[in-house]
Amino acid sequence: MTKELQAQATENIEDKTITAEETFSGDEEIKTEDSEKIEEEKEEEKEEEKEDSTEVEESTEVDEDVSDESEESDTSQPVDSMKAQIDEEEAIIKEEKDIEKHLESIRAEMKNMTENEIKIKTNSLRDIISRDERALRQIFKENRAGREDIDELKKNRDELNEKAAAFVKEAREEKDKRDEINKKIAELKQKRGSYGSSSRETADKIREMKKERDELNKLSKGTTESLKKRYNKDLKIFLEQDIPLTYEKDLFGRLTSYEDRINASIEANKIHEEIKETFAETKKYDEKGDALTEEIKELAEVSQTHHLKMKEIYKKVDEIKKEADGYHKRLTEKYELSKPLLSKIDPLKRKIAITRRELDVYLEKTKNFEETKKEEKIDKTHIKAKKKLKENARLSLEDLSVLIEKGDIKFE
């Protein structure tokens, strides 16, 4: 019997403990139940805001030649960012101090408030939170209604940007092919230029040799063979025939000049042969240069083909970019229109958070009231139970629980 009483008393104690805590836990339950959905909506909205702000700042322009661009680093940005972060942290600290000061003033006011006044204030704060959370949900709802158009605009813009990027890649491939061919053409032109220089050098050499040969021909006044025949003829006349003295003197003079003339003729012939060899060399240079010119023309045609393809592709890119910019402009306008609505979110969130903290202060006080009332009730029950125990009167389960709890009944 004693064990049964002990078990019943223990169960009764647990039941009474739960009952005494119902008010406070109920308040917390209401708070959690009302805000669970809206907290999820807040998180979703926060992610959407981050995504939206990033997408609005994206550039829709597609440059024709990214490799020709250079990005300048702004050294002032890290400093400005750090300063802004410090200012934000200081603002948060100041706001938190103001909130704590406000909560302290509420705690001070509560000392003179009755339980009924605190309950009225608690219900009022709950109404405020409920109203503000409804307003916040309405903002999210209105914002989602406008997001369908935004999502469609983003989709169209991004698809066009992807299409433009694919075309740009294709255009760059054409440009790379063109530039590679142009590089080859430049090398061939340089090589052809060296042939041209060599050809000009040999041509200058030929002119000098021709000049020297012509001077020798003027001196020889005949070919080597004709000069030798004339020399032999004049020598035979000089040696074998009886000629006048005047003619003999003239003939002797001619015979003595034949040596220089023949030597000049022989030297002129040698130079003439050199001219022919040099001319053949010049012709080879010219032939090589002409062959390179033909190759350059063929490559230039291929290069022009790639260039025209590249221009045509970039023309398509410009058209696509223009259309994408149109979607981006409309998207930006949509975001601008939604800014006034979205700007209400953070202040409303802060207000709800502060109101919740105020409510927590009043709920804590309500909990204290409940605990005091519980203790007073237990004390009254204890007094009555002790009296019944002393008079051997019938004890209820509640009486037994209190007596066991207070140590008036002990089980060995």
Stockholm file with secondary structure:
# STOCKHOLM 1.0

chainA/1-412         MTKELQAQATENIEDKTITAEETFSGDEEIKTEDSEKIEEEKEEEKEEEKEDSTEVEESTEVDEDVSDESEESDTSQPVDSMKAQIDEEEAIIKEEKDIEKHLESIRAEMKNMTENEIKIKTNSLRDIISRDERALRQIFKENRAGREDIDELKKNRDELNEKAAAFVKEAREEKDKRDEINKKIAELKQKRGSYGSSSRETADKIREMKKERDELNKLSKGTTESLKKRYNKDLKIFLEQDIPLTYEKDLFGRLTSYEDRINASIEANKIHEEIKETFAETKKYDEKGDALTEEIKELAEVSQTHHLKMKEIYKKVDEIKKEADGYHKRLTEKYELSKPLLSKIDPLKRKIAITRRELDVYLEKTKNFEETKKEEKIDKTHIKAKKKLKENARLSLEDLSVLIEKGDIKFE
#=GR chainA/1-412 SS CHHHHHHHHHHHHHHHHHHHTHHHHHHHHHHHHHHHHHHHHHHHHHHHHHHHHHHHTCCCCCCSCGGGCCCCCCTHHHHHHHHHHHHHHHHHHHHHHHHHHHHHHHHHHHTTCCHHHHHHHHHHHHHHHHHHHHHHHHHHHHHHHHHHHHHHHHHHHHHHHHHHHHHHHHHHHHHHHHHHHHHHHHHHHHHHHHHHHHHHHHHHHHHHHHHHHHHHHHHHCSCHHHHHHHHHHHHHHHHHSCCCHHHHHHHHHHHHHHHHHHHHHHHHHHHHHHHHHHHHHHHHHHHHHHHHHHHHHHHHHHHHHHHHHHHHHHHHHHHHHHHHHHHHHHHHHHHHHHHHHHTTHHHHHHHHHHHHHHHHHHHHHHHHHHHHHHHHHHHHHHHHHHHHHHTTCCCCHHHHHHHHHHTSSCCC
#=GC SS_cons         CHHHHHHHHHHHHHHHHHHHTHHHHHHHHHHHHHHHHHHHHHHHHHHHHHHHHHHHTCCCCCCSCGGGCCCCCCTHHHHHHHHHHHHHHHHHHHHHHHHHHHHHHHHHHHTTCCHHHHHHHHHHHHHHHHHHHHHHHHHHHHHHHHHHHHHHHHHHHHHHHHHHHHHHHHHHHHHHHHHHHHHHHHHHHHHHHHHHHHHHHHHHHHHHHHHHHHHHHHHHCSCHHHHHHHHHHHHHHHHHSCCCHHHHHHHHHHHHHHHHHHHHHHHHHHHHHHHHHHHHHHHHHHHHHHHHHHHHHHHHHHHHHHHHHHHHHHHHHHHHHHHHHHHHHHHHHHHHHHHHHHTTHHHHHHHHHHHHHHHHHHHHHHHHHHHHHHHHHHHHHHHHHHHHHHTTCCCCHHHHHHHHHHTSSCCC
//
